Amino acid sequence: MMKARIFVLGVQQDEKNKWFDFMLSNTFAPVFTEEGALAYYDTVKDAIPSIGKAFADSDTVMFFAGKESFPQVKLVLSKALGLQMKIDQSLLETASLADPEGAGQEDFAVRSAGIPEGGVAFGLSDALDTGFGVHKGRQTIVVLPVLLDRTGQVLAQQVIPFINDLYGVTLPTFYADCIFAFALQEKLAGKELTVAMCDTPTTALFKQYLSHTPALDRRMPVAVRGEKREETPPDEYVVNLSITAAEFVGAPYGIAMTNAFYTGDDPQGERVVYLSVTSETENTIREVTSLYGETTPDLMNRCCGELCSLIGQIIDIDEGVLQKEPAEKEEKKRGKGKFIALLLLLLAAIAAVCVYGYYFFSQHDYNVRDWLNSYFPSIVRQADETTDDDNGTTLTEADSAQN
């Protein structure tokens, strides 16, 4: 029975990396023969005692490094194995074409094209962040980056088949290949949500992507057959499809995915796929562009994962709005309550002053004029002068009228 150990370096075992951990734990569970076979460390140095033990008793030792430390980990492990790191010029050329701006970075060559002598390159068609595998005697060492979407594809298409053939085991590929379906299935668990999709040429492909997540598949019914696109631009067409799906089923969400469209005249050139998610408040479109050298089947399979990821993001946004609105209403309610309380307090104070004044004046045979004359005599004099002026003016006008 093959025995495997896995070291994840430079990242934390936390919520951010939950699905990367899920992918590794479930894929390699059949060859984990002891507790702690999947371990997290900050650096290679921190893991040295455990790495030594792993090399002594395991058939396959795998290292997954955070994106920043990935080139360094490749170099360190190659040196530890007594292997010389070489730059594969073909991989370097491909990676440079795929990312011309990144090609000038200091660690670019090692990150994307560094393969130790006797090693096998494990990477996608654009050669970016390429890992490697080395088989020596009975032992295999694999080094890959911690990049959920890219590493999932590399595991499913290259690494797992390589290990299965080498050791005669049957490690599953679907956890890595369909990881975003598992993530969406958990997000919808316990929620009364339905996500409808139109029946289009891409529907069967997407349903195949959901085949290992039956609980999710049941939440995503297929609606009516989508109308032909004809002259409608693909980005508008995909929105029409997702709207139709949601309306036909009466679901809070509708989704759609187009075929791949060439962006130029070159049949081997860049292609684009449009994804759409319709919610009760808006339509969201995502444009997925092919990687350098990526085949159309690989692009479409990647888009299935992108669609699951997009649905999850829209649901998170909607739930955030639903949680935010009651909080805002409650805050407004509290603010309004404070204003009313202050107003009532002010009115009560005015009323108390008026009642006390009435009682005081009544008990002392006092009136407002007497009080003003005692404390504000200037106001009383001004009022008297104003009255005299008004009376004088009136008399003068009357006299003038008589004359």
C-alpha positions as CSV (number, residue, x, y, z in Angstrom):
1,M,0.0,0.0,0.0
2,M,1.4,3.4,-1.0
3,K,2.0,5.9,1.8
4,A,1.9,9.6,1.2
5,R,2.8,12.7,3.2
6,I,1.9,16.3,2.3
7,F,3.5,19.5,3.5
8,V,1.8,22.9,2.9
9,L,4.3,25.7,3.3
10,G,3.9,29.5,3.7
11,V,0.1,29.5,4.2
12,Q,-2.2,29.1,7.1
13,Q,-4.7,26.3,7.7
14,D,-7.6,28.7,7.9
15,E,-10.9,29.7,6.3
16,K,-9.1,31.4,3.4
17,N,-7.5,28.1,2.4
18,K,-10.4,25.9,3.5
19,W,-11.1,24.4,0.0
20,F,-7.5,23.8,-0.8
21,D,-7.3,21.8,2.4
22,F,-10.6,20.0,1.5
23,M,-9.2,19.1,-2.0
24,L,-6.0,17.6,-0.6
25,S,-7.6,15.9,2.4
26,N,-10.2,14.1,0.3
27,T,-8.1,13.3,-2.7
28,F,-5.2,11.7,-0.8
29,A,-7.2,10.2,2.2
30,P,-6.8,6.7,0.8
31,V,-2.9,6.9,1.1
32,F,-2.7,8.8,4.4
33,T,-1.8,6.0,6.8
34,E,-1.3,8.1,10.0
35,E,-2.6,11.2,11.7
36,G,-0.8,14.4,10.6
37,A,0.0,13.2,7.1
38,L,-1.2,16.6,5.9
39,A,0.7,19.3,7.8
40,Y,1.1,23.1,7.6
41,Y,4.4,25.0,8.2
42,D,5.5,28.5,7.7
43,T,8.8,27.6,6.1
44,V,10.8,24.6,4.9
45,K,13.1,25.1,7.9
46,D,10.2,24.7,10.3
47,A,9.3,21.4,8.7
48,I,12.7,19.8,8.5
49,P,12.2,17.2,11.3
50,S,8.9,16.0,9.8
51,I,10.3,16.1,6.3
52,G,13.2,13.9,7.3
53,K,10.7,11.3,8.7
54,A,8.6,11.6,5.6
55,F,11.5,10.8,3.3
56,A,12.4,7.8,5.5
57,D,8.9,6.1,5.5
58,S,6.8,7.5,2.7
59,D,6.5,6.6,-1.0
60,T,5.2,10.0,-2.1
61,V,6.1,13.3,-0.4
62,M,4.3,16.3,-1.8
63,F,5.0,20.0,-1.1
64,F,2.6,22.8,-1.8
65,A,4.1,26.3,-1.4
66,G,2.4,29.7,-1.1
67,K,2.6,31.8,-4.3
68,E,5.3,34.2,-2.9
69,S,7.6,31.5,-1.6
70,F,7.0,29.0,-4.4
71,P,10.3,29.7,-6.4
72,Q,12.4,29.6,-3.3
73,V,10.8,26.3,-2.2
74,K,11.6,24.8,-5.6
75,L,15.2,25.8,-5.3
76,V,15.6,24.6,-1.7
77,L,14.0,21.2,-2.2
78,S,16.0,20.6,-5.4
79,K,19.2,21.3,-3.5
80,A,18.1,19.0,-0.6
81,L,17.5,16.2,-3.1
82,G,20.9,16.7,-4.6
83,L,19.5,17.8,-7.9
84,Q,20.5,20.7,-10.1
85,M,17.8,23.1,-11.0
86,K,17.7,23.9,-14.7
87,I,15.6,26.4,-16.6
88,D,13.5,24.7,-19.3
89,Q,13.8,27.2,-22.2
90,S,10.7,25.9,-23.9
91,L,8.6,26.5,-20.8
92,L,10.3,29.9,-20.2
93,E,9.4,31.0,-23.8
94,T,5.8,30.0,-23.3
95,A,5.5,31.7,-20.0
96,S,7.1,34.9,-21.3
97,L,4.5,35.0,-24.1
98,A,1.7,34.3,-21.7
99,D,2.8,37.0,-19.3
100,P,5.2,39.5,-21.0
101,E,5.0,42.0,-18.0
102,G,5.9,39.3,-15.4
103,A,8.8,38.0,-17.5
104,G,11.0,40.7,-16.2
105,Q,10.7,39.7,-12.6
106,E,13.7,38.3,-10.9
107,D,12.2,34.9,-9.9
108,F,10.1,34.5,-13.1
109,A,12.4,31.9,-14.7
110,V,12.6,29.6,-11.6
111,R,8.8,30.1,-10.9
112,S,7.6,29.1,-14.3
113,A,10.4,27.1,-15.9
114,G,12.6,25.8,-13.1
115,I,12.7,22.0,-13.3
116,P,15.4,19.8,-11.6
117,E,17.3,17.4,-13.7
118,G,15.3,14.2,-14.2
119,G,12.1,16.0,-13.2
120,V,8.7,16.1,-14.9
121,A,7.0,19.5,-15.4
122,F,3.5,19.8,-13.9
123,G,1.7,22.9,-15.1
124,L,-1.0,24.5,-17.3
125,S,-0.6,25.4,-21.0
126,D,0.6,28.9,-20.2
127,A,3.6,27.4,-18.2
128,L,3.0,30.0,-15.4
129,D,3.7,28.7,-11.8
130,T,4.9,25.4,-13.1
131,G,5.6,22.7,-10.5
132,F,7.5,19.4,-10.9
133,G,7.7,15.8,-9.9
134,V,10.8,13.7,-9.4
135,H,10.8,9.9,-9.1
136,K,13.9,8.3,-7.6
137,G,13.9,4.6,-6.7
138,R,10.6,3.9,-4.9
139,Q,10.0,7.5,-3.9
140,T,8.3,10.4,-5.7
141,I,8.5,14.0,-4.7
142,V,6.0,16.6,-6.1
143,V,6.2,20.4,-5.7
144,L,3.3,22.6,-6.6
145,P,2.0,26.1,-5.8
146,V,-1.0,26.9,-3.5
147,L,-3.4,28.2,-6.2
148,L,-6.8,26.6,-5.9
149,D,-8.0,26.9,-9.5
150,R,-4.8,26.2,-11.3
151,T,-3.4,23.6,-9.0
152,G,-6.7,21.8,-9.0
153,Q,-6.5,21.4,-12.7
154,V,-2.9,20.2,-12.6
155,L,-3.7,17.7,-9.9
156,A,-6.7,16.3,-11.8
157,Q,-5.1,16.2,-15.3
158,Q,-1.4,15.4,-14.5
159,V,-0.3,14.6,-11.0
160,I,-3.0,12.2,-9.8
161,P,-2.9,10.1,-13.0
162,F,0.9,10.1,-12.7
163,I,0.8,8.7,-9.2
164,N,-2.0,6.3,-9.9
165,D,0.0,4.8,-12.9
166,L,3.2,4.7,-10.9
167,Y,1.9,3.0,-7.8
168,G,-1.2,1.2,-9.1
169,V,-3.6,3.1,-6.9
170,T,-6.9,4.8,-7.7
171,L,-6.8,8.3,-6.2
172,P,-9.9,10.2,-7.3
173,T,-9.5,13.2,-9.6
174,F,-13.0,14.8,-9.1
175,Y,-12.2,16.6,-5.8
176,A,-9.5,18.6,-7.6
177,D,-11.3,18.8,-11.0
178,C,-14.7,20.0,-9.5
179,I,-13.6,21.7,-6.3
180,F,-15.8,24.8,-6.9
181,A,-18.9,22.6,-7.2
182,F,-18.2,21.3,-3.7
183,A,-17.8,24.8,-2.4
184,L,-21.1,25.9,-3.9
185,Q,-22.9,22.8,-2.6
186,E,-21.9,23.7,0.9
187,K,-22.9,27.3,0.5
188,L,-26.4,26.2,-0.6
189,A,-26.8,23.6,2.2
190,G,-29.7,24.6,4.5
191,K,-30.9,27.4,2.2
192,E,-34.2,27.2,0.3
193,L,-32.6,28.5,-3.0
194,T,-33.0,27.3,-6.5
195,V,-30.7,28.2,-9.4
196,A,-32.3,27.6,-12.8
197,M,-30.4,27.3,-16.1
198,C,-31.5,27.4,-19.7
199,D,-31.0,24.2,-21.8
200,T,-28.2,25.1,-24.2
201,P,-25.3,23.2,-25.8
202,T,-23.2,23.9,-22.6
203,T,-25.8,22.5,-20.2
204,A,-24.7,18.9,-20.5
205,L,-21.1,19.9,-19.8
206,F,-22.1,21.9,-16.7
207,K,-24.3,19.1,-15.4
208,Q,-21.3,16.7,-15.8
209,Y,-19.3,19.1,-13.7
210,L,-22.0,18.7,-11.0
211,S,-22.2,14.9,-11.2
212,H,-20.2,14.4,-8.0
213,T,-22.3,17.0,-6.0
214,P,-25.8,15.5,-6.2
215,A,-27.2,17.8,-3.6
216,L,-26.1,20.8,-5.7
217,D,-27.3,19.2,-8.9
218,R,-30.9,18.9,-7.5
219,R,-30.9,22.6,-6.7
220,M,-30.1,23.5,-10.3
221,P,-33.0,22.5,-12.6
222,V,-32.9,23.0,-16.3
223,A,-35.5,25.4,-17.7
224,V,-36.8,25.8,-21.2
225,R,-34.7,25.4,-24.3
226,G,-32.8,28.6,-25.0
227,E,-33.6,30.5,-28.2
228,K,-31.0,30.7,-30.9
229,R,-28.6,33.6,-30.7
230,E,-28.8,34.6,-34.3
231,E,-27.5,38.2,-34.5
232,T,-27.7,39.0,-30.8
233,P,-24.2,39.8,-29.3
234,P,-23.1,37.0,-27.0
235,D,-22.9,39.1,-23.9
236,E,-26.5,40.2,-24.4
237,Y,-27.6,36.7,-25.4
238,V,-26.2,35.1,-22.2
239,V,-28.2,37.6,-20.0
240,N,-31.4,36.8,-21.9
241,L,-30.8,33.1,-21.2
242,S,-30.3,33.6,-17.5
243,I,-33.3,35.9,-17.2
244,T,-35.5,33.4,-19.1
245,A,-34.3,30.5,-16.8
246,A,-35.1,32.4,-13.6
247,E,-38.5,33.5,-14.9
248,F,-39.6,30.2,-16.3
249,V,-38.8,28.2,-13.1
250,G,-39.8,31.1,-10.8
251,A,-36.3,30.8,-9.2
252,P,-34.4,33.6,-7.3
253,Y,-31.4,32.9,-9.6
254,G,-30.9,32.1,-13.2
255,I,-27.6,31.2,-14.9
256,A,-26.3,30.6,-18.4
257,M,-23.0,29.9,-20.1
258,T,-22.2,30.4,-23.8
259,N,-19.9,28.5,-26.1
260,A,-16.4,29.7,-26.7
261,F,-16.1,32.6,-29.2
262,Y,-12.9,33.5,-31.0
263,T,-11.8,37.1,-30.4
264,G,-9.9,37.3,-33.7
265,D,-9.5,35.6,-37.0
266,D,-7.0,33.0,-35.8
267,P,-8.7,29.7,-35.1
268,Q,-5.9,28.9,-32.6
269,G,-6.0,32.2,-31.0
270,E,-7.7,33.7,-27.9
271,R,-11.3,32.6,-27.1
272,V,-13.8,34.0,-24.7
273,V,-16.8,32.5,-22.8
274,Y,-19.6,34.6,-21.3
275,L,-21.2,33.6,-18.0
276,S,-24.3,35.2,-16.5
277,V,-26.1,35.1,-13.2
278,T,-29.5,36.8,-12.8
279,S,-30.7,37.6,-9.3
280,E,-33.9,39.3,-8.2
281,T,-32.1,42.7,-8.3
282,E,-29.5,42.6,-11.1
283,N,-27.7,40.7,-13.9
284,T,-24.0,39.9,-13.6
285,I,-21.8,39.0,-16.5
286,R,-18.3,37.5,-16.3
287,E,-16.1,37.2,-19.4
288,V,-13.6,34.3,-19.2
289,T,-10.7,34.4,-21.5
290,S,-8.6,31.4,-22.6
291,L,-5.1,30.9,-21.2
292,Y,-2.2,31.0,-23.6
293,G,-2.3,27.7,-25.4
294,E,-5.4,26.4,-23.6
295,T,-7.6,23.9,-25.4
296,T,-11.3,24.6,-25.8
297,P,-12.3,21.6,-23.7
298,D,-10.0,22.7,-20.9
299,L,-11.4,26.3,-21.2
300,M,-15.0,25.1,-21.0
301,N,-14.3,22.9,-18.0
302,R,-12.6,25.8,-16.2
303,C,-15.6,28.0,-17.0
304,C,-17.9,25.5,-15.2
305,G,-15.8,26.1,-12.0
306,E,-15.9,29.9,-12.7
307,L,-19.7,29.8,-13.0
308,C,-20.0,28.0,-9.6
309,S,-17.7,30.5,-8.1
310,L,-19.7,33.4,-9.6
311,I,-23.0,32.0,-8.3
312,G,-21.5,31.8,-4.8
313,Q,-20.2,35.4,-4.9
314,I,-23.6,36.7,-6.0
315,I,-25.3,34.8,-3.2
316,D,-22.8,36.2,-0.7
317,I,-23.5,39.7,-1.9
318,D,-27.3,39.3,-1.7
319,E,-27.0,37.8,1.8
320,G,-24.8,40.7,2.8
321,V,-27.5,43.2,1.6
322,L,-30.2,41.2,3.4
323,Q,-28.2,41.3,6.7
324,K,-27.3,45.0,6.3
325,E,-30.8,46.3,5.7
326,P,-32.3,45.3,9.1
327,A,-29.2,46.7,10.8
328,E,-29.6,50.0,9.0
329,K,-33.4,50.1,9.8
330,E,-32.7,49.3,13.4
331,E,-30.1,52.1,13.6
332,K,-32.5,54.6,12.0
333,K,-35.2,53.4,14.5
334,R,-32.8,54.0,17.4
335,G,-31.9,57.5,16.1
336,K,-35.5,58.4,15.7
337,G,-36.3,57.1,19.2
338,K,-33.5,59.3,20.7
339,F,-34.8,62.4,18.9
340,I,-38.4,61.8,20.2
341,A,-37.1,61.2,23.7
342,L,-35.1,64.4,23.7
343,L,-38.1,66.4,22.3
344,L,-40.4,65.0,25.0
345,L,-37.8,65.8,27.7
346,L,-37.6,69.4,26.4
347,L,-41.4,69.8,26.4
348,A,-41.6,68.4,29.9
349,A,-39.1,70.9,31.1
350,I,-41.0,73.8,29.5
351,A,-44.2,72.5,31.0
352,A,-42.6,72.3,34.5
353,V,-41.3,75.8,34.3
354,C,-44.7,77.1,33.2
355,V,-46.5,75.3,36.0
356,Y,-44.0,76.5,38.6
357,G,-44.3,80.1,37.3
358,Y,-48.1,80.1,37.4
359,Y,-48.0,78.7,41.0
360,F,-45.4,81.3,42.1
361,F,-47.2,84.3,40.6
362,S,-50.6,83.1,42.0
363,Q,-49.2,82.7,45.5
364,H,-47.5,86.2,45.6
365,D,-50.1,88.2,43.7
366,Y,-47.4,88.7,41.0
367,N,-47.8,89.1,37.2
368,V,-45.4,88.9,34.3
369,R,-45.1,92.7,34.0
370,D,-44.0,92.9,37.6
371,W,-41.4,90.1,37.1
372,L,-40.1,91.8,34.0
373,N,-39.9,95.2,35.7
374,S,-37.9,93.6,38.5
375,Y,-35.4,91.7,36.4
376,F,-35.6,93.3,32.9
377,P,-36.7,97.0,33.4
378,S,-35.2,98.0,30.1
379,I,-37.6,95.7,28.2
380,V,-40.6,97.2,30.0
381,R,-39.4,100.8,29.3
382,Q,-38.9,100.0,25.6
383,A,-42.4,98.4,25.4
384,D,-43.9,101.5,27.1
385,E,-42.1,103.9,24.7
386,T,-43.3,101.9,21.7
387,T,-46.9,102.0,23.0
388,D,-46.7,105.8,23.5
389,D,-45.3,106.3,20.0
390,D,-48.1,104.3,18.5
391,N,-50.7,106.3,20.4
392,G,-49.1,109.6,19.4
393,T,-49.1,108.7,15.7
394,T,-52.7,107.7,15.8
395,L,-53.8,110.9,17.4
396,T,-51.9,113.0,14.9
397,E,-53.5,111.2,12.0
398,A,-56.9,111.8,13.6
399,D,-56.3,115.5,14.1
400,S,-55.1,115.8,10.5
401,A,-58.3,114.1,9.3
402,Q,-60.4,116.6,11.4
403,N,-58.5,119.5,10.0
